[in-house]
Amino acid sequence: MAESLLADFASQARIAGVTVDVHPESGDPAHAICNVAKRVEADLVVVGNKGMSGVRRVLGSVPNTVAHEAPCSVLIAQTT
């Protein structure tokens, strides 16, 4: 299911004229993002700020973990 959703989003981006490379990865989302960033030698990772407040911030959130573990710059966009 996740791979078909990913393919659908990639297709929509391509229709809009965006160049897309898809890198499916399983496991914890934050670590998966960091693993792909390392593998493709990314210059920048962009994540939304969902989970950056309240209990999730204390327990750990995807954007917080990515910000601390990514091998490159991280932009946390305001999405909530």
ABEGO torsion letter per residue (X at the ends): XAAAAAAAAAAAAAAAGBBBBBBBBBEBAAAAAAAAAAAAGBABBBBBABGABEAAAAAEBAAAAAAAABABBBBBBBAX
